[in-house]
Amino acid sequence: MDINIREHIINNFKGDNYETLKRAINEAVKNNDEITLPGLGVFFELIWENADKEMKNDIIDIIRKRVNKGLEDQ
């Protein structure tokens, strides 16, 4: 059985409106549930593939600052 996680996640949210997507992301982050990490990874991949150079630099800056800050503030 060949499962394409990316395709499954994208199809699962296809047609959803802004609020539904926002709620799904907020809940995934808030619940700190490892099961949602692949879905967030797919969302991040979609962002990255469609981001211009400036947005990619901003994303890297955010990640770099947060990683350097550490996880103790969560």
PQR file of N, CA, C, O and H, with PARSE charges and radii, in Angstrom:
ATOM      1  N   MET A   1       0.844  -1.185   0.000 -0.4000 1.5000
ATOM      2  CA  MET A   1       0.000   0.000   0.000 -0.0000 2.0000
ATOM      3  C   MET A   1       0.881   1.237   0.000  0.5500 1.7000
ATOM      4  O   MET A   1       1.709   1.420   0.893 -0.5500 1.4000
ATOM      5  N   ASP A   2       0.703   2.077  -0.993 -0.4000 1.5000
ATOM      6  CA  ASP A   2       1.510   3.281  -1.141 -0.0000 2.0000
ATOM      7  C   ASP A   2       0.706   4.490  -0.667  0.5500 1.7000
ATOM      8  O   ASP A   2      -0.295   4.862  -1.279 -0.5500 1.4000
ATOM      9  H   ASP A   2       0.030   1.928  -1.718  0.4000 1.0000
ATOM     10  N   ILE A   3       1.154   5.092   0.424 -0.4000 1.5000
ATOM     11  CA  ILE A   3       0.450   6.251   0.985 -0.0000 2.0000
ATOM     12  C   ILE A   3       1.277   7.499   0.731  0.5500 1.7000
ATOM     13  O   ILE A   3       2.447   7.566   1.107 -0.5500 1.4000
ATOM     14  H   ILE A   3       1.967   4.789   0.922  0.4000 1.0000
ATOM     15  N   ASN A   4       0.666   8.480   0.093 -0.4000 1.5000
ATOM     16  CA  ASN A   4       1.321   9.757  -0.149 -0.0000 2.0000
ATOM     17  C   ASN A   4       0.776  10.745   0.889  0.5500 1.7000
ATOM     18  O   ASN A   4      -0.328  11.270   0.747 -0.5500 1.4000
ATOM     19  H   ASN A   4      -0.284   8.425  -0.212  0.4000 1.0000
ATOM     20  N   ILE A   5       1.569  10.981   1.925 -0.4000 1.5000
ATOM     21  CA  ILE A   5       1.117  11.834   3.034 -0.0000 2.0000
ATOM     22  C   ILE A   5       0.819  13.250   2.555  0.5500 1.7000
ATOM     23  O   ILE A   5      -0.191  13.838   2.940 -0.5500 1.4000
ATOM     24  H   ILE A   5       2.466  10.554   2.040  0.4000 1.0000
ATOM     25  N   ARG A   6       1.691  13.795   1.720 -0.4000 1.5000
ATOM     26  CA  ARG A   6       1.464  15.158   1.221 -0.0000 2.0000
ATOM     27  C   ARG A   6       0.116  15.262   0.526  0.5500 1.7000
ATOM     28  O   ARG A   6      -0.685  16.153   0.811 -0.5500 1.4000
ATOM     29  H   ARG A   6       2.512  13.317   1.407  0.4000 1.0000
ATOM     30  N   GLU A   7      -0.114  14.334  -0.390 -0.4000 1.5000
ATOM     31  CA  GLU A   7      -1.358  14.358  -1.159 -0.0000 2.0000
ATOM     32  C   GLU A   7      -2.571  14.191  -0.245  0.5500 1.7000
ATOM     33  O   GLU A   7      -3.584  14.869  -0.416 -0.5500 1.4000
ATOM     34  H   GLU A   7       0.537  13.611  -0.621  0.4000 1.0000
ATOM     35  N   HIS A   8      -2.463  13.295   0.714 -0.4000 1.5000
ATOM     36  CA  HIS A   8      -3.568  13.063   1.644 -0.0000 2.0000
ATOM     37  C   HIS A   8      -3.879  14.335   2.446  0.5500 1.7000
ATOM     38  O   HIS A   8      -5.041  14.720   2.580 -0.5500 1.4000
ATOM     39  H   HIS A   8      -1.640  12.744   0.854  0.4000 1.0000
ATOM     40  N   ILE A   9      -2.862  14.966   2.964 -0.4000 1.5000
ATOM     41  CA  ILE A   9      -3.069  16.171   3.780 -0.0000 2.0000
ATOM     42  C   ILE A   9      -3.652  17.297   2.929  0.5500 1.7000
ATOM     43  O   ILE A   9      -4.594  17.970   3.347 -0.5500 1.4000
ATOM     44  H   ILE A   9      -1.919  14.653   2.855  0.4000 1.0000
ATOM     45  N   ILE A  10      -3.095  17.499   1.747 -0.4000 1.5000
ATOM     46  CA  ILE A  10      -3.609  18.560   0.869 -0.0000 2.0000
ATOM     47  C   ILE A  10      -5.070  18.289   0.510  0.5500 1.7000
ATOM     48  O   ILE A  10      -5.900  19.196   0.566 -0.5500 1.4000
ATOM     49  H   ILE A  10      -2.330  16.953   1.408  0.4000 1.0000
ATOM     50  N   ASN A  11      -5.388  17.043   0.141 -0.4000 1.5000
ATOM     51  CA  ASN A  11      -6.775  16.705  -0.205 -0.0000 2.0000
ATOM     52  C   ASN A  11      -7.705  16.846   0.987  0.5500 1.7000
ATOM     53  O   ASN A  11      -8.879  17.180   0.826 -0.5500 1.4000
ATOM     54  H   ASN A  11      -4.713  16.306   0.095  0.4000 1.0000
ATOM     55  N   ASN A  12      -7.188  16.595   2.179 -0.4000 1.5000
ATOM     56  CA  ASN A  12      -7.989  16.704   3.393 -0.0000 2.0000
ATOM     57  C   ASN A  12      -8.435  18.148   3.655  0.5500 1.7000
ATOM     58  O   ASN A  12      -9.486  18.372   4.256 -0.5500 1.4000
ATOM     59  H   ASN A  12      -6.235  16.324   2.310  0.4000 1.0000
ATOM     60  N   PHE A  13      -7.649  19.110   3.212 -0.4000 1.5000
ATOM     61  CA  PHE A  13      -7.966  20.518   3.455 -0.0000 2.0000
ATOM     62  C   PHE A  13      -8.443  21.250   2.201  0.5500 1.7000
ATOM     63  O   PHE A  13      -8.799  22.426   2.267 -0.5500 1.4000
ATOM     64  H   PHE A  13      -6.795  18.928   2.724  0.4000 1.0000
ATOM     65  N   LYS A  14      -8.453  20.563   1.069 -0.4000 1.5000
ATOM     66  CA  LYS A  14      -8.869  21.190  -0.187 -0.0000 2.0000
ATOM     67  C   LYS A  14     -10.286  21.737  -0.053  0.5500 1.7000
ATOM     68  O   LYS A  14     -11.191  21.035   0.396 -0.5500 1.4000
ATOM     69  H   LYS A  14      -8.164  19.607   1.016  0.4000 1.0000
ATOM     70  N   GLY A  15     -10.467  22.975  -0.440 -0.4000 1.5000
ATOM     71  CA  GLY A  15     -11.785  23.605  -0.388 -0.0000 2.0000
ATOM     72  C   GLY A  15     -12.117  24.259   0.936  0.5500 1.7000
ATOM     73  O   GLY A  15     -13.134  24.943   1.047 -0.5500 1.4000
ATOM     74  H   GLY A  15      -9.732  23.545  -0.805  0.4000 1.0000
ATOM     75  N   ASP A  16     -11.269  24.060   1.954 -0.4000 1.5000
ATOM     76  CA  ASP A  16     -11.536  24.692   3.245 -0.0000 2.0000
ATOM     77  C   ASP A  16     -11.303  26.194   3.155  0.5500 1.7000
ATOM     78  O   ASP A  16     -10.468  26.666   2.383 -0.5500 1.4000
ATOM     79  H   ASP A  16     -10.443  23.504   1.863  0.4000 1.0000
ATOM     80  N   ASN A  17     -12.050  26.926   3.952 -0.4000 1.5000
ATOM     81  CA  ASN A  17     -11.916  28.385   3.940 -0.0000 2.0000
ATOM     82  C   ASN A  17     -10.803  28.843   4.885  0.5500 1.7000
ATOM     83  O   ASN A  17     -10.172  28.038   5.569 -0.5500 1.4000
ATOM     84  H   ASN A  17     -12.728  26.543   4.579  0.4000 1.0000
ATOM     85  N   TYR A  18     -10.589  30.131   4.900 -0.4000 1.5000
ATOM     86  CA  TYR A  18      -9.531  30.758   5.698 -0.0000 2.0000
ATOM     87  C   TYR A  18      -9.638  30.365   7.170  0.5500 1.7000
ATOM     88  O   TYR A  18      -8.656  29.941   7.780 -0.5500 1.4000
ATOM     89  H   TYR A  18     -11.103  30.785   4.344  0.4000 1.0000
ATOM     90  N   GLU A  19     -10.836  30.509   7.733 -0.4000 1.5000
ATOM     91  CA  GLU A  19     -11.021  30.247   9.167 -0.0000 2.0000
ATOM     92  C   GLU A  19     -10.754  28.786   9.521  0.5500 1.7000
ATOM     93  O   GLU A  19     -10.177  28.504  10.571 -0.5500 1.4000
ATOM     94  H   GLU A  19     -11.633  30.853   7.237  0.4000 1.0000
ATOM     95  N   THR A  20     -11.158  27.870   8.675 -0.4000 1.5000
ATOM     96  CA  THR A  20     -10.934  26.449   8.937 -0.0000 2.0000
ATOM     97  C   THR A  20      -9.444  26.129   8.937  0.5500 1.7000
ATOM     98  O   THR A  20      -8.957  25.414   9.812 -0.5500 1.4000
ATOM     99  H   THR A  20     -11.626  28.099   7.822  0.4000 1.0000
ATOM    100  N   LEU A  21      -8.727  26.657   7.961 -0.4000 1.5000
ATOM    101  CA  LEU A  21      -7.278  26.446   7.897 -0.0000 2.0000
ATOM    102  C   LEU A  21      -6.581  27.070   9.101  0.5500 1.7000
ATOM    103  O   LEU A  21      -5.702  26.459   9.707 -0.5500 1.4000
ATOM    104  H   LEU A  21      -9.122  27.239   7.250  0.4000 1.0000
ATOM    105  N   LYS A  22      -6.980  28.285   9.438 -0.4000 1.5000
ATOM    106  CA  LYS A  22      -6.377  28.976  10.583 -0.0000 2.0000
ATOM    107  C   LYS A  22      -6.622  28.197  11.866  0.5500 1.7000
ATOM    108  O   LYS A  22      -5.711  28.034  12.678 -0.5500 1.4000
ATOM    109  H   LYS A  22      -7.695  28.782   8.945  0.4000 1.0000
ATOM    110  N   ARG A  23      -7.843  27.716  12.054 -0.4000 1.5000
ATOM    111  CA  ARG A  23      -8.182  26.951  13.256 -0.0000 2.0000
ATOM    112  C   ARG A  23      -7.373  25.653  13.316  0.5500 1.7000
ATOM    113  O   ARG A  23      -6.883  25.275  14.380 -0.5500 1.4000
ATOM    114  H   ARG A  23      -8.583  27.848  11.395  0.4000 1.0000
ATOM    115  N   ALA A  24      -7.235  24.976  12.185 -0.4000 1.5000
ATOM    116  CA  ALA A  24      -6.470  23.722  12.149 -0.0000 2.0000
ATOM    117  C   ALA A  24      -5.016  23.957  12.535  0.5500 1.7000
ATOM    118  O   ALA A  24      -4.434  23.181  13.293 -0.5500 1.4000
ATOM    119  H   ALA A  24      -7.634  25.283  11.321  0.4000 1.0000
ATOM    120  N   ILE A  25      -4.436  25.024  12.014 -0.4000 1.5000
ATOM    121  CA  ILE A  25      -3.041  25.346  12.329 -0.0000 2.0000
ATOM    122  C   ILE A  25      -2.900  25.737  13.801  0.5500 1.7000
ATOM    123  O   ILE A  25      -2.009  25.248  14.496 -0.5500 1.4000
ATOM    124  H   ILE A  25      -4.909  25.655  11.398  0.4000 1.0000
ATOM    125  N   ASN A  26      -3.780  26.615  14.267 -0.4000 1.5000
ATOM    126  CA  ASN A  26      -3.720  27.041  15.671 -0.0000 2.0000
ATOM    127  C   ASN A  26      -3.877  25.864  16.634  0.5500 1.7000
ATOM    128  O   ASN A  26      -3.162  25.782  17.633 -0.5500 1.4000
ATOM    129  H   ASN A  26      -4.504  27.012  13.703  0.4000 1.0000
ATOM    130  N   GLU A  27      -4.800  24.961  16.343 -0.4000 1.5000
ATOM    131  CA  GLU A  27      -5.014  23.805  17.208 -0.0000 2.0000
ATOM    132  C   GLU A  27      -3.807  22.865  17.186  0.5500 1.7000
ATOM    133  O   GLU A  27      -3.409  22.331  18.221 -0.5500 1.4000
ATOM    134  H   GLU A  27      -5.381  25.027  15.531  0.4000 1.0000
ATOM    135  N   ALA A  28      -3.234  22.670  16.008 -0.4000 1.5000
ATOM    136  CA  ALA A  28      -2.062  21.794  15.898 -0.0000 2.0000
ATOM    137  C   ALA A  28      -0.900  22.343  16.714  0.5500 1.7000
ATOM    138  O   ALA A  28      -0.203  21.584  17.389 -0.5500 1.4000
ATOM    139  H   ALA A  28      -3.557  23.104  15.167  0.4000 1.0000
ATOM    140  N   VAL A  29      -0.686  23.644  16.658 -0.4000 1.5000
ATOM    141  CA  VAL A  29       0.413  24.267  17.397 -0.0000 2.0000
ATOM    142  C   VAL A  29       0.095  24.278  18.893  0.5500 1.7000
ATOM    143  O   VAL A  29       0.956  23.960  19.714 -0.5500 1.4000
ATOM    144  H   VAL A  29      -1.252  24.260  16.109  0.4000 1.0000
ATOM    145  N   LYS A  30      -1.118  24.638  19.242 -0.4000 1.5000
ATOM    146  CA  LYS A  30      -1.518  24.736  20.648 -0.0000 2.0000
ATOM    147  C   LYS A  30      -1.438  23.383  21.346  0.5500 1.7000
ATOM    148  O   LYS A  30      -0.970  23.296  22.481 -0.5500 1.4000
ATOM    149  H   LYS A  30      -1.817  24.896  18.576  0.4000 1.0000
ATOM    150  N   ASN A  31      -1.890  22.337  20.677 -0.4000 1.5000
ATOM    151  CA  ASN A  31      -1.928  21.012  21.296 -0.0000 2.0000
ATOM    152  C   ASN A  31      -0.554  20.371  21.411  0.5500 1.7000
ATOM    153  O   ASN A  31      -0.383  19.389  22.134 -0.5500 1.4000
ATOM    154  H   ASN A  31      -2.270  22.408  19.755  0.4000 1.0000
ATOM    155  N   ASN A  32       0.423  20.921  20.703 -0.4000 1.5000
ATOM    156  CA  ASN A  32       1.796  20.425  20.783 -0.0000 2.0000
ATOM    157  C   ASN A  32       1.843  18.906  20.574  0.5500 1.7000
ATOM    158  O   ASN A  32       2.585  18.189  21.245 -0.5500 1.4000
ATOM    159  H   ASN A  32       0.284  21.718  20.115  0.4000 1.0000
ATOM    160  N   ASP A  33       1.030  18.446  19.625 -0.4000 1.5000
ATOM    161  CA  ASP A  33       0.878  17.021  19.360 -0.0000 2.0000
ATOM    162  C   ASP A  33       1.776  16.604  18.209  0.5500 1.7000
ATOM    163  O   ASP A  33       1.683  17.158  17.113 -0.5500 1.4000
ATOM    164  H   ASP A  33       0.428  19.029  19.080  0.4000 1.0000
ATOM    165  N   GLU A  34       2.629  15.647  18.447 -0.4000 1.5000
ATOM    166  CA  GLU A  34       3.584  15.191  17.432 -0.0000 2.0000
ATOM    167  C   GLU A  34       2.887  14.606  16.203  0.5500 1.7000
ATOM    168  O   GLU A  34       3.466  14.586  15.117 -0.5500 1.4000
ATOM    169  H   GLU A  34       2.704  15.197  19.337  0.4000 1.0000
ATOM    170  N   ILE A  35       1.679  14.141  16.360 -0.4000 1.5000
ATOM    171  CA  ILE A  35       0.940  13.555  15.238 -0.0000 2.0000
ATOM    172  C   ILE A  35       0.651  14.608  14.171  0.5500 1.7000
ATOM    173  O   ILE A  35       0.552  14.279  12.989 -0.5500 1.4000
ATOM    174  H   ILE A  35       1.209  14.157  17.242  0.4000 1.0000
ATOM    175  N   THR A  36       0.516  15.866  14.576 -0.4000 1.5000
ATOM    176  CA  THR A  36       0.193  16.924  13.617 -0.0000 2.0000
ATOM    177  C   THR A  36       1.429  17.472  12.897  0.5500 1.7000
ATOM    178  O   THR A  36       1.292  18.248  11.951 -0.5500 1.4000
ATOM    179  H   THR A  36       0.597  16.133  15.536  0.4000 1.0000
ATOM    180  N   LEU A  37       2.614  17.086  13.325 -0.4000 1.5000
ATOM    181  CA  LEU A  37       3.832  17.619  12.709 -0.0000 2.0000
ATOM    182  C   LEU A  37       3.925  17.360  11.206  0.5500 1.7000
ATOM    183  O   LEU A  37       4.323  18.263  10.470 -0.5500 1.4000
ATOM    184  H   LEU A  37       2.725  16.456  14.094  0.4000 1.0000
ATOM    185  N   PRO A  38       3.578  16.175  10.721 -0.5600 1.5000
ATOM    186  CA  PRO A  38       3.639  15.987   9.255  0.2800 2.0000
ATOM    187  C   PRO A  38       2.730  16.950   8.497  0.5500 1.7000
ATOM    188  O   PRO A  38       3.104  17.459   7.440 -0.5500 1.4000
ATOM    189  N   GLY A  39       1.544  17.200   9.031 -0.4000 1.5000
ATOM    190  CA  GLY A  39       0.628  18.136   8.375 -0.0000 2.0000
ATOM    191  C   GLY A  39       1.180  19.549   8.350  0.5500 1.7000
ATOM    192  O   GLY A  39       1.097  20.242   7.337 -0.5500 1.4000
ATOM    193  H   GLY A  39       1.240  16.787   9.889  0.4000 1.0000
ATOM    194  N   LEU A  40       1.743  19.969   9.472 -0.4000 1.5000
ATOM    195  CA  LEU A  40       2.350  21.298   9.522 -0.0000 2.0000
ATOM    196  C   LEU A  40       3.548  21.367   8.586  0.5500 1.7000
ATOM    197  O   LEU A  40       3.818  22.407   7.986 -0.5500 1.4000
ATOM    198  H   LEU A  40       1.810  19.406  10.296  0.4000 1.0000
ATOM    199  N   GLY A  41       4.260  20.260   8.465 -0.4000 1.5000
ATOM    200  CA  GLY A  41       5.390  20.202   7.533 -0.0000 2.0000
ATOM    201  C   GLY A  41       4.938  20.369   6.097  0.5500 1.7000
ATOM    202  O   GLY A  41       5.601  21.044   5.310 -0.5500 1.4000
ATOM    203  H   GLY A  41       4.041  19.415   8.953  0.4000 1.0000
ATOM    204  N   VAL A  42       3.818  19.761   5.751 -0.4000 1.5000
ATOM    205  CA  VAL A  42       3.272  19.914   4.395 -0.0000 2.0000
ATOM    206  C   VAL A  42       2.858  21.361   4.175  0.5500 1.7000
ATOM    207  O   VAL A  42       3.128  21.930   3.117 -0.5500 1.4000
ATOM    208  H   VAL A  42       3.280  19.212   6.390  0.4000 1.0000
ATOM    209  N   PHE A  43       2.210  21.957   5.159 -0.4000 1.5000
ATOM    210  CA  PHE A  43       1.832  23.369   5.035 -0.0000 2.0000
ATOM    211  C   PHE A  43       3.073  24.242   4.856  0.5500 1.7000
ATOM    212  O   PHE A  43       3.090  25.149   4.024 -0.5500 1.4000
ATOM    213  H   PHE A  43       1.991  21.495   6.019  0.4000 1.0000
ATOM    214  N   PHE A  44       4.113  23.960   5.647 -0.4000 1.5000
ATOM    215  CA  PHE A  44       5.346  24.729   5.528 -0.0000 2.0000
ATOM    216  C   PHE A  44       5.955  24.560   4.139  0.5500 1.7000
ATOM    217  O   PHE A  44       6.434  25.527   3.547 -0.5500 1.4000
ATOM    218  H   PHE A  44       4.100  23.224   6.323  0.4000 1.0000
ATOM    219  N   GLU A  45       5.937  23.344   3.624 -0.4000 1.5000
ATOM    220  CA  GLU A  45       6.466  23.086   2.290 -0.0000 2.0000
ATOM    221  C   GLU A  45       5.716  23.907   1.239  0.5500 1.7000
ATOM    222  O   GLU A  45       6.332  24.448   0.322 -0.5500 1.4000
ATOM    223  H   GLU A  45       5.547  22.559   4.105  0.4000 1.0000
ATOM    224  N   LEU A  46       4.388  24.000   1.369 -0.4000 1.5000
ATOM    225  CA  LEU A  46       3.595  24.811   0.434 -0.0000 2.0000
ATOM    226  C   LEU A  46       3.984  26.283   0.520  0.5500 1.7000
ATOM    227  O   LEU A  46       4.096  26.969  -0.496 -0.5500 1.4000
ATOM    228  H   LEU A  46       3.887  23.560   2.114  0.4000 1.0000
ATOM    229  N   ILE A  47       4.186  26.752   1.735 -0.4000 1.5000
ATOM    230  CA  ILE A  47       4.607  28.150   1.920 -0.0000 2.0000
ATOM    231  C   ILE A  47       5.965  28.366   1.274  0.5500 1.7000
ATOM    232  O   ILE A  47       6.155  29.311   0.507 -0.5500 1.4000
ATOM    233  H   ILE A  47       4.095  26.195   2.560  0.4000 1.0000
ATOM    234  N   TRP A  48       6.906  27.488   1.586 -0.4000 1.5000
ATOM    235  CA  TRP A  48       8.278  27.637   1.100 -0.0000 2.0000
ATOM    236  C   TRP A  48       8.339  27.632  -0.427  0.5500 1.7000
ATOM    237  O   TRP A  48       9.040  28.444  -1.033 -0.5500 1.4000
ATOM    238  H   TRP A  48       6.751  26.721   2.208  0.4000 1.0000
ATOM    239  N   GLU A  49       7.598  26.711  -1.040 -0.4000 1.5000
ATOM    240  CA  GLU A  49       7.606  26.598  -2.500 -0.0000 2.0000
ATOM    241  C   GLU A  49       7.039  27.837  -3.177  0.5500 1.7000
ATOM    242  O   GLU A  49       7.372  28.118  -4.329 -0.5500 1.4000
ATOM    243  H   GLU A  49       7.028  26.052  -0.548  0.4000 1.0000
ATOM    244  N   ASN A  50       6.193  28.576  -2.483 -0.4000 1.5000
ATOM    245  CA  ASN A  50       5.533  29.735  -3.079 -0.0000 2.0000
ATOM    246  C   ASN A  50       6.041  31.067  -2.548  0.5500 1.7000
ATOM    247  O   ASN A  50       5.516  32.122  -2.906 -0.5500 1.4000
ATOM    248  H   ASN A  50       5.923  28.347  -1.548  0.4000 1.0000
ATOM    249  N   ALA A  51       7.050  31.024  -1.703 -0.4000 1.5000
ATOM    250  CA  ALA A  51       7.599  32.244  -1.102 -0.0000 2.0000
ATOM    251  C   ALA A  51       8.665  32.855  -2.012  0.5500 1.7000
ATOM    252  O   ALA A  51       9.421  32.151  -2.682 -0.5500 1.4000
ATOM    253  H   ALA A  51       7.476  30.167  -1.412  0.4000 1.0000
ATOM    254  N   ASP A  52       8.696  34.171  -2.012 -0.4000 1.5000
ATOM    255  CA  ASP A  52       9.779  34.836  -2.726 -0.0000 2.0000
ATOM    256  C   ASP A  52      11.011  34.877  -1.815  0.5500 1.7000
ATOM    257  O   ASP A  52      10.959  34.439  -0.666 -0.5500 1.4000
ATOM    258  H   ASP A  52       8.082  34.743  -1.469  0.4000 1.0000
ATOM    259  N   LYS A  53      12.099  35.399  -2.335 -0.4000 1.5000
ATOM    260  CA  LYS A  53      13.364  35.405  -1.598 -0.0000 2.0000
ATOM    261  C   LYS A  53      13.239  36.143  -0.262  0.5500 1.7000
ATOM    262  O   LYS A  53      13.773  35.692   0.752 -0.5500 1.4000
ATOM    263  H   LYS A  53      12.141  35.754  -3.269  0.4000 1.0000
ATOM    264  N   GLU A  54      12.539  37.268  -0.263 -0.4000 1.5000
ATOM    265  CA  GLU A  54      12.388  38.057   0.958 -0.0000 2.0000
ATOM    266  C   GLU A  54      11.607  37.290   2.028  0.5500 1.7000
ATOM    267  O   GLU A  54      11.980  37.297   3.201 -0.5500 1.4000
ATOM    268  H   GLU A  54      12.105  37.635  -1.086  0.4000 1.0000
ATOM    269  N   MET A  55      10.527  36.633   1.616 -0.4000 1.5000
ATOM    270  CA  MET A  55       9.744  35.866   2.581 -0.0000 2.0000
ATOM    271  C   MET A  55      10.555  34.691   3.121  0.5500 1.7000
ATOM    272  O   MET A  55      10.482  34.386   4.311 -0.5500 1.4000
ATOM    273  H   MET A  55      10.224  36.628   0.663  0.4000 1.0000
ATOM    274  N   LYS A  56      11.322  34.033   2.265 -0.4000 1.5000
ATOM    275  CA  LYS A  56      12.166  32.927   2.726 -0.0000 2.0000
ATOM    276  C   LYS A  56      13.191  33.416   3.741  0.5500 1.7000
ATOM    277  O   LYS A  56      13.446  32.746   4.741 -0.5500 1.4000
ATOM    278  H   LYS A  56      11.381  34.281   1.298  0.4000 1.0000
ATOM    279  N   ASN A  57      13.776  34.577   3.489 -0.4000 1.5000
ATOM    280  CA  ASN A  57      14.732  35.149   4.443 -0.0000 2.0000
ATOM    281  C   ASN A  57      14.051  35.451   5.775  0.5500 1.7000
ATOM    282  O   ASN A  57      14.623  35.205   6.837 -0.5500 1.4000
ATOM    283  H   ASN A  57      13.568  35.122   2.676  0.4000 1.0000
ATOM    284  N   ASP A  58      12.822  35.987   5.719 -0.4000 1.5000
ATOM    285  CA  ASP A  58      12.076  36.274   6.947 -0.0000 2.0000
ATOM    286  C   ASP A  58      11.778  34.991   7.722  0.5500 1.7000
ATOM    287  O   ASP A  58      11.907  34.951   8.946 -0.5500 1.4000
ATOM    288  H   ASP A  58      12.358  36.187   4.856  0.4000 1.0000
ATOM    289  N   ILE A  59      11.381  33.950   7.004 -0.4000 1.5000
ATOM    290  CA  ILE A  59      11.079  32.670   7.645 -0.0000 2.0000
ATOM    291  C   ILE A  59      12.332  32.112   8.318  0.5500 1.7000
ATOM    292  O   ILE A  59      12.282  31.658   9.462 -0.5500 1.4000
ATOM    293  H   ILE A  59      11.276  33.982   6.010  0.4000 1.0000
ATOM    294  N   ILE A  60      13.442  32.147   7.607 -0.4000 1.5000
ATOM    295  CA  ILE A  60      14.697  31.644   8.171 -0.0000 2.0000
ATOM    296  C   ILE A  60      15.091  32.453   9.399  0.5500 1.7000
ATOM    297  O   ILE A  60      15.558  31.887  10.387 -0.5500 1.4000
ATOM    298  H   ILE A  60      13.482  32.516   6.678  0.4000 1.0000
ATOM    299  N   ASP A  61      14.911  33.767   9.349 -0.4000 1.5000
ATOM    300  CA  ASP A  61      15.217  34.618  10.513 -0.0000 2.0000
ATOM    301  C   ASP A  61      14.368  34.220  11.720  0.5500 1.7000
ATOM    302  O   ASP A  61      14.882  34.097  12.832 -0.5500 1.4000
ATOM    303  H   ASP A  61      14.532  34.227   8.546  0.4000 1.0000
ATOM    304  N   ILE A  62      13.073  34.021  11.499 -0.4000 1.5000
ATOM    305  CA  ILE A  62      12.177  33.631  12.594 -0.0000 2.0000
ATOM    306  C   ILE A  62      12.620  32.301  13.187  0.5500 1.7000
ATOM    307  O   ILE A  62      12.717  32.159  14.406 -0.5500 1.4000
ATOM    308  H   ILE A  62      12.655  34.121  10.596  0.4000 1.0000
ATOM    309  N   ILE A  63      12.886  31.334  12.326 -0.4000 1.5000
ATOM    310  CA  ILE A  63      13.303  30.008  12.796 -0.0000 2.0000
ATOM    311  C   ILE A  63      14.633  30.097  13.536  0.5500 1.7000
ATOM    312  O   ILE A  63      14.787  29.520  14.612 -0.5500 1.4000
ATOM    313  H   ILE A  63      12.807  31.450  11.336  0.4000 1.0000
ATOM    314  N   ARG A  64      15.588  30.816  12.964 -0.4000 1.5000
ATOM    315  CA  ARG A  64      16.913  30.940  13.578 -0.0000 2.0000
ATOM    316  C   ARG A  64      16.816  31.576  14.957  0.5500 1.7000
ATOM    317  O   ARG A  64      17.440  31.096  15.903 -0.5500 1.4000
ATOM    318  H   ARG A  64      15.463  31.284  12.089  0.4000 1.0000
ATOM    319  N   LYS A  65      16.040  32.651  15.083 -0.4000 1.5000
ATOM    320  CA  LYS A  65      15.894  33.320  16.380 -0.0000 2.0000
ATOM    321  C   LYS A  65      15.232  32.413  17.396  0.5500 1.7000
ATOM    322  O   LYS A  65      15.638  32.378  18.558 -0.5500 1.4000
ATOM    323  H   LYS A  65      15.532  33.040  14.315  0.4000 1.0000
ATOM    324  N   ARG A  66      14.220  31.685  16.971 -0.4000 1.5000
ATOM    325  CA  ARG A  66      13.499  30.812  17.895 -0.0000 2.0000
ATOM    326  C   ARG A  66      14.361  29.615  18.318  0.5500 1.7000
ATOM    327  O   ARG A  66      14.359  29.225  19.486 -0.5500 1.4000
ATOM    328  H   ARG A  66      13.890  31.714  16.028  0.4000 1.0000
ATOM    329  N   VAL A  67      15.088  29.045  17.374 -0.4000 1.5000
ATOM    330  CA  VAL A  67      15.970  27.926  17.703 -0.0000 2.0000
ATOM    331  C   VAL A  67      17.069  28.375  18.654  0.5500 1.7000
ATOM    332  O   VAL A  67      17.403  27.664  19.602 -0.5500 1.4000
ATOM    333  H   VAL A  67      15.090  29.361  16.425  0.4000 1.0000
ATOM    334  N   ASN A  68      17.631  29.547  18.403 -0.4000 1.5000
ATOM    335  CA  ASN A  68      18.692  30.055  19.269 -0.0000 2.0000
ATOM    336  C   ASN A  68      18.166  30.407  20.658  0.5500 1.7000
ATOM    337  O   ASN A  68      18.911  30.354  21.636 -0.5500 1.4000
ATOM    338  H   ASN A  68      17.360  30.124  17.632  0.4000 1.0000
ATOM    339  N   LYS A  69      16.903  30.761  20.745 -0.4000 1.5000
ATOM    340  CA  LYS A  69      16.294  31.071  22.024 -0.0000 2.0000
ATOM    341  C   LYS A  69      16.078  29.804  22.846  0.5500 1.7000
ATOM    342  O   LYS A  69      16.134  29.828  24.075 -0.5500 1.4000
ATOM    343  H   LYS A  69      16.298  30.805  19.950  0.4000 1.0000
ATOM    344  N   GLY A  70      15.832  28.713  22.155 -0.4000 1.5000
ATOM    345  CA  GLY A  70      15.641  27.430  22.825 -0.0000 2.0000
ATOM    346  C   GLY A  70      14.181  27.142  23.109  0.5500 1.7000
ATOM    347  O   GLY A  70      13.300  27.960  22.843 -0.5500 1.4000
ATOM    348  H   GLY A  70      15.786  28.694  21.156  0.4000 1.0000
ATOM    349  N   LEU A  71      13.952  25.984  23.644 -0.4000 1.5000
ATOM    350  CA  LEU A  71      12.596  25.534  23.910 -0.0000 2.0000
ATOM    351  C   LEU A  71      12.118  25.839  25.319  0.5500 1.7000
ATOM    352  O   LEU A  71      10.960  25.578  25.646 -0.5500 1.4000
ATOM    353  H   LEU A  71      14.668  25.320  23.860  0.4000 1.0000
ATOM    354  N   GLU A  72      12.976  26.379  26.149 -0.4000 1.5000
ATOM    355  CA  GLU A  72      12.611  26.599  27.553 -0.0000 2.0000
ATOM    356  C   GLU A  72      11.483  27.595  27.740  0.5500 1.7000
ATOM    357  O   GLU A  72      10.857  27.608  28.800 -0.5500 1.4000
ATOM    358  H   GLU A  72      13.917  26.590  25.884  0.4000 1.0000
ATOM    359  N   ASP A  73      11.199  28.431  26.747 -0.4000 1.5000
ATOM    360  CA  ASP A  73      10.160  29.454  26.891 -0.0000 2.0000
ATOM    361  C   ASP A  73       8.795  28.988  26.419  0.5500 1.7000
ATOM    362  O   ASP A  73       7.857  29.785  26.375 -0.5500 1.4000
ATOM    363  H   ASP A  73      11.707  28.420  25.886  0.4000 1.0000
ATOM    364  N   GLN A  74       8.662  27.734  26.071 -0.4000 1.5000
ATOM    365  CA  GLN A  74       7.366  27.255  25.580 -0.0000 2.0000
ATOM    366  C   GLN A  74       6.397  27.059  26.705  0.5500 1.7000
ATOM    367  O   GLN A  74       5.256  26.659  26.475 -0.5500 1.4000
ATOM    368  H   GLN A  74       9.423  27.087  26.108  0.4000 1.0000
TER
END
